[in-house]
Structures are given as C-alpha cells and as structure tokens.
Amino acid sequence: MIDILLTFMSKTGFVLMGYKDIIMILIGLFLIYLGIKKEFEPMLLIPIGFGAIITNLPGANLMALPHENEAGGLFYYIYQGVKLELFPPIIFMGVGALTDFGPLIANPKTFLLGAASQIGIFLTLIGSLLLGFTSNEAASIGIIGGADGPTAIFTTAKLAPHLLGAIAVAAYSYMALVPMIQPPIMRLLTTKKERMILMDNLREVSKLEKILFPLITMIICILFVPAAAPLISMLMFGNLIKEAGVVDRLSKAAQNEIINITTIFLGLSVGVTMNGENFLNTETLKILVLGMIAFSISTASGVIFGKIMCYATGGKVNPLIGAAGVSAVPMAARVVHKVAQEENPKNFLLMHAMGPNVAGVIGSAVAAGVLLSIFN
C-alpha cells in the first residue's frame, strides 16, 4: 500500500515542481491581480496570467505535441490560432468594426502623425541589435513601440516565437499604462501656450467617404506592403461592414462575440508560452526596458511632429494630438483630451486626437508588414 502511495506521489506535480515554476505561477497571479484590481487591460492580462499558471503546473502537459496515435495537449491546438496567423487578424476585424475613421478622413494630414509615431519601432530595433539580439528578435521587440498588442503578437509569432510571452506582456502592460507614461512626455515637449491651442471643429464626413476609405486604404497599403495584408485587410473589412449600414448583424458580431471569443483564446495562447525556461532570463528584462523605450520614443516622435505641424499651420494644430499617433485606441486620444483640458477646460481635442490614433493603428500594421518583408 505504501509502495502504491509512493508511486502515485512520485508522479504528482508537487514532486516535479521547480523554483522557476513557482516564480512563473506567482507572475501569472500578479498579472491576474493587475487585470482585476488595477484594471490594466483585463481582457488580455487575465487570460495571459491564467495561461502562464497553467503552463507552469508540472505534469499538465497542455502544450504537449501530438505523438503517433495520441492527441496533443489542449493548448497545443488553441495555440495554432496564433501560429497560423488567425487570432491577431480576427482581432483587427473587431477593431475595425469598433472604430470610426471619420476624424482621420476629415483631417487626413493627421496620417503623418500616425506615421511619425512609428519611429520608436525602428530606433528600438537598432538599439536591440546593438544589445546583441538577432535581427528577428530586434524587429519583434521594436514593434512594441507601436502600442498595438495584436500587431506585436502577429509579428513576434512569425519572427521570434520564443519571445512571444515577454513581448505580449510588455506590449499590453504599456498600453494599459498610457495614462501614466504619456502625460509627462507630452508636458516635457510642449509649452503651456501650445497645450492651450484650440482647434477648429472637424468637417462632417459623408457616408460615401466612410465606405470608400477602407477599400482605397486597403488596396494602397497592401500594394505597397503585401506582408501587412492579413492585418490591414481584416481591419478594413471590419470597418466596411460597420459603415455599410446593411449588415448590422455581421458588424455587431465582429464587435462583440467574435472579438470576445478570439480575445480569450489569444490571451490563453500567449500565456501558455510563458514557461520558466523561456521567460526567466535577462532577455526578458531587456525586452521590458526596450519596450518602454520604444513606446516613449513613439510618443515623443508624435508630439515633436505635432509641433512641426503646429508651426507649419501657423498655430492651428495643437501638438498634443501627436501623442495619439500610437495605436492604443482610444485610450491615447482620451489622454490627449485630458491633458489639454487641464490647461484649458474649453479645449476639446478628443475627436482631433482620434485622427492620429486611428492612423497609428494603420501605421503599426504597415510597420509590421515592412519588418516582415525585410526579416521574415
């Protein structure tokens, strides 16, 4: 009887558990805490944290590969949605269905602010190379600067899948920290007079313009950067069914059930890649630091280009809207609006900031396509 008990105990996870497993379980619990208590990107951090706990419970083998006549682990099959490039584009379809491109159409020059905010991606790529990362790893780290979680996951899954957990955690953590990270940079790079600039109301955008915009943008972007096709095409398709006005059921499904289900599977898939061997190393710490640098540079680049536009237009553009050029929609635009109102309560920049914010979504997808074209 004792022999049977000892044999059973030898096969339990308690015997197999090492210190790295314990640390990763604690990290998973911390991510769940941040999602629930602090409400930091809860829709992603809770599934990611749960996945991190599951994958570090010895003996569970939920990521086991298929073997002969035996099926693989549950999460091996779910992870195929990331590996086969399914989940991030589907998320983009939902984002497109939830997004109003009107402010960008009404003020197309804000496309330049979205483009300027991608500078952080490429500068961080260079910095990562200098720190010893491979070109594929450096490209995956740099994309954090776009402040777009699905794009970061899409790029990393193709170029450096072993870094997926660290890069996803960094990307979504910094997106959640936009209200803390961006305001100091915005105030540092602008004067009080610039922050108080009032902007004219945006013109009304016609329905025809809103229908043509996703079609024309998709065609142009994919012709220039074919590698961005999965993200751009689904983003624009989601927006098209929103603006068409005749397929409300499809639009609502993309905005709700489809994006919600995909978000669950995407978060779990990222979490199960966070095993102790891959995550607990100096590379992860470097990625977290470089991700912060990338995001900060992207914010600063947008603000600086906003100042250039302010000067070029004779003071008609509030440079704060440049900070919304990162892809954290709509949080970055809300932060811009809040900072502007602190200086002048009559200053309403939300819709003006949505232009570069939406441009940032497109810009980050195009930047990812450029990186994939070069390094994949």
DAHUCOR-V545268 format. One record per residue. N is the residue number from 1. SS is DSSP state (helix for helix, strand for strand, loop for the rest). NEAR is the number of other C-alpha atoms within 12 Angstrom. D_LAST is the distance of its C-alpha to the last C-alpha in Angstrom with 1 decimal. Layout:
# DAHUCOR-V545268
n:ss:near:d_last
N:SS:NEAR:D_LAST
N:SS:NEAR:D_LAST
This chain:
# DAHUCOR-V545268
n:ss:near:d_last
1:loop:7:57.4
2:helix:8:56.1
3:helix:9:53.9
4:helix:10:52.4
5:helix:11:51.8
6:helix:12:50.2
7:helix:12:48.0
8:helix:14:46.8
9:helix:14:46.3
10:helix:16:44.2
11:loop:16:41.7
12:loop:16:41.4
13:helix:20:38.6
14:helix:18:41.0
15:helix:17:41.3
16:helix:18:37.6
17:loop:22:36.6
18:loop:18:35.6
19:helix:19:35.5
20:helix:25:31.8
21:helix:30:32.3
22:helix:25:35.1
23:helix:23:33.2
24:helix:38:30.3
25:helix:33:32.9
26:helix:22:34.5
27:helix:33:31.2
28:helix:38:30.8
29:helix:27:34.4
30:helix:25:33.8
31:helix:35:31.0
32:helix:31:33.3
33:helix:22:36.0
34:helix:27:34.0
35:helix:26:33.3
36:helix:19:36.9
37:loop:15:39.0
38:loop:17:37.0
39:loop:20:35.3
40:loop:29:31.9
41:loop:34:29.5
42:helix:28:31.5
43:helix:30:29.8
44:helix:41:26.7
45:helix:44:28.1
46:helix:37:30.8
47:helix:36:28.5
48:helix:47:26.1
49:helix:42:29.1
50:helix:37:30.6
51:helix:41:27.5
52:helix:43:27.5
53:helix:35:31.1
54:helix:37:30.7
55:helix:41:28.0
56:loop:39:30.1
57:loop:33:33.3
58:loop:28:33.8
59:loop:20:34.5
60:loop:23:33.1
61:loop:21:30.1
62:loop:30:28.7
63:loop:32:25.2
64:loop:22:26.6
65:loop:18:24.7
66:loop:16:26.7
67:strand:9:29.0
68:loop:7:31.1
69:loop:7:33.4
70:strand:9:32.5
71:loop:16:30.4
72:loop:20:27.7
73:loop:22:28.3
74:helix:23:28.5
75:helix:32:25.5
76:helix:26:23.3
77:helix:23:23.7
78:helix:32:23.5
79:helix:36:20.2
80:helix:24:18.8
81:helix:28:19.0
82:helix:38:16.2
83:helix:28:14.2
84:loop:20:14.6
85:loop:28:13.9
86:loop:29:17.6
87:helix:38:19.2
88:helix:46:17.4
89:helix:39:17.9
90:helix:40:21.4
91:helix:45:22.1
92:helix:45:21.1
93:helix:41:23.6
94:helix:38:26.2
95:helix:47:25.5
96:helix:36:26.0
97:helix:36:29.2
98:helix:29:30.5
99:loop:36:29.8
100:loop:34:32.2
101:loop:47:30.6
102:helix:34:34.1
103:helix:33:34.1
104:helix:37:31.1
105:helix:33:32.6
106:helix:27:35.9
107:loop:28:34.5
108:helix:25:31.4
109:helix:27:31.4
110:helix:43:30.1
111:helix:39:26.7
112:helix:34:26.7
113:helix:49:27.3
114:helix:48:24.3
115:helix:41:22.2
116:helix:43:23.9
117:loop:49:23.2
118:loop:51:19.4
119:helix:38:20.3
120:helix:39:20.3
121:helix:45:16.6
122:helix:37:15.9
123:helix:31:19.0
124:helix:38:18.2
125:helix:37:14.7
126:helix:26:16.9
127:helix:27:19.4
128:helix:32:17.1
129:helix:22:16.1
130:helix:15:19.8
131:loop:20:20.6
132:loop:17:18.6
133:loop:26:15.5
134:loop:21:12.3
135:helix:27:9.8
136:helix:31:7.6
137:helix:42:11.1
138:helix:39:12.3
139:helix:49:10.0
140:helix:53:11.0
141:helix:60:14.5
142:helix:51:14.8
143:helix:58:14.2
144:helix:58:17.5
145:helix:58:19.2
146:helix:62:18.8
147:loop:59:21.2
148:loop:53:19.6
149:helix:51:19.4
150:helix:48:17.7
151:helix:53:15.0
152:helix:50:14.5
153:helix:52:14.6
154:helix:46:12.2
155:helix:49:9.4
156:helix:41:10.5
157:helix:40:10.9
158:helix:30:7.3
159:helix:32:6.3
160:loop:32:9.9
161:helix:30:12.3
162:helix:29:15.1
163:helix:42:15.4
164:helix:44:15.7
165:helix:48:19.5
166:helix:48:20.0
167:helix:53:17.6
168:helix:52:19.2
169:helix:50:22.6
170:helix:45:22.1
171:helix:46:20.8
172:helix:43:23.7
173:helix:39:26.2
174:helix:39:25.8
175:helix:42:25.9
176:helix:33:29.2
177:loop:26:30.4
178:helix:38:30.1
179:helix:28:33.9
180:helix:21:34.3
181:helix:30:31.5
182:helix:43:31.8
183:helix:32:35.6
184:helix:21:36.2
185:helix:30:33.5
186:helix:41:34.9
187:helix:28:38.5
188:helix:18:37.6
189:helix:29:36.1
190:loop:32:38.7
191:loop:20:42.5
192:helix:20:44.8
193:helix:20:45.8
194:helix:34:42.2
195:helix:41:41.7
196:loop:31:44.9
197:loop:32:43.9
198:loop:28:44.7
199:loop:30:42.5
200:loop:17:44.0
201:loop:17:43.4
202:loop:21:40.6
203:loop:16:41.7
204:loop:17:41.7
205:loop:21:38.8
206:loop:16:39.8
207:helix:19:38.6
208:helix:17:37.5
209:helix:23:35.3
210:helix:29:33.7
211:helix:28:33.0
212:helix:24:31.7
213:helix:31:29.4
214:helix:39:26.7
215:helix:26:26.8
216:helix:20:26.6
217:helix:34:24.0
218:helix:32:21.7
219:helix:20:22.2
220:helix:20:21.7
221:helix:31:18.6
222:helix:28:16.7
223:helix:17:18.0
224:helix:18:16.7
225:loop:28:13.3
226:helix:25:12.6
227:helix:27:9.5
228:helix:36:12.2
229:helix:33:14.5
230:helix:34:14.8
231:helix:44:16.0
232:helix:44:17.9
233:helix:37:19.6
234:helix:34:20.9
235:helix:46:22.0
236:helix:45:23.9
237:helix:39:25.3
238:helix:41:26.7
239:helix:40:28.3
240:helix:39:29.7
241:helix:34:31.5
242:helix:33:32.9
243:helix:33:34.3
244:helix:25:35.5
245:loop:18:38.4
246:loop:13:39.1
247:loop:18:36.7
248:helix:19:37.7
249:helix:17:37.2
250:helix:25:33.5
251:helix:29:33.0
252:helix:26:34.9
253:helix:24:33.0
254:helix:35:29.6
255:helix:30:31.1
256:helix:23:32.7
257:helix:19:32.4
258:helix:28:28.9
259:helix:34:27.3
260:helix:25:29.6
261:helix:23:28.9
262:helix:34:25.1
263:helix:39:25.5
264:helix:30:27.4
265:helix:35:25.0
266:helix:46:22.0
267:helix:45:24.0
268:helix:41:25.2
269:helix:44:21.8
270:helix:56:20.6
271:helix:48:23.9
272:loop:45:23.9
273:loop:45:20.8
274:loop:42:23.1
275:loop:40:24.9
276:helix:33:26.8
277:helix:22:24.9
278:helix:28:21.5
279:helix:37:23.1
280:loop:24:26.2
281:loop:18:25.0
282:helix:16:24.9
283:helix:27:21.1
284:helix:28:22.0
285:helix:20:24.7
286:helix:30:22.6
287:helix:41:20.1
288:helix:32:23.1
289:helix:28:24.5
290:helix:41:21.4
291:helix:46:20.9
292:helix:37:24.5
293:helix:37:24.1
294:helix:43:21.1
295:helix:50:23.2
296:helix:41:26.3
297:helix:37:24.8
298:helix:49:23.5
299:helix:56:27.1
300:helix:40:28.7
301:helix:41:26.7
302:helix:49:27.8
303:helix:47:31.4
304:helix:35:31.6
305:helix:37:30.4
306:helix:41:32.9
307:helix:33:35.6
308:helix:26:34.7
309:helix:27:35.1
310:helix:29:38.3
311:helix:17:39.7
312:helix:15:38.7
313:loop:15:40.4
314:loop:15:43.5
315:loop:21:42.9
316:loop:23:42.0
317:loop:34:38.7
318:loop:46:38.7
319:helix:49:35.9
320:helix:60:35.4
321:helix:61:33.5
322:helix:54:30.6
323:helix:65:30.0
324:helix:61:29.2
325:helix:59:26.1
326:loop:62:24.0
327:loop:54:22.9
328:loop:49:25.5
329:loop:39:27.6
330:loop:37:30.6
331:helix:33:31.2
332:helix:50:30.3
333:helix:39:32.6
334:helix:29:35.4
335:helix:42:35.1
336:helix:50:35.5
337:helix:39:38.5
338:helix:29:40.0
339:helix:39:39.8
340:helix:37:41.4
341:helix:22:44.2
342:helix:19:45.0
343:helix:24:46.0
344:loop:19:47.5
345:loop:16:48.3
346:loop:17:48.5
347:loop:27:44.9
348:loop:32:42.8
349:loop:42:39.2
350:helix:33:37.5
351:helix:35:36.9
352:helix:47:36.1
353:helix:52:33.4
354:helix:46:31.9
355:helix:43:30.8
356:helix:53:28.4
357:helix:52:27.5
358:helix:51:26.4
359:helix:50:24.7
360:helix:47:22.7
361:helix:46:21.4
362:helix:51:20.2
363:helix:43:19.0
364:helix:49:16.9
365:helix:51:15.2
366:helix:41:14.6
367:helix:49:13.4
368:helix:51:10.8
369:helix:36:9.8
370:helix:28:9.9
371:helix:36:7.6
372:helix:33:4.9
373:helix:22:6.0
374:helix:16:6.2
375:helix:22:3.8
376:loop:20:0.0
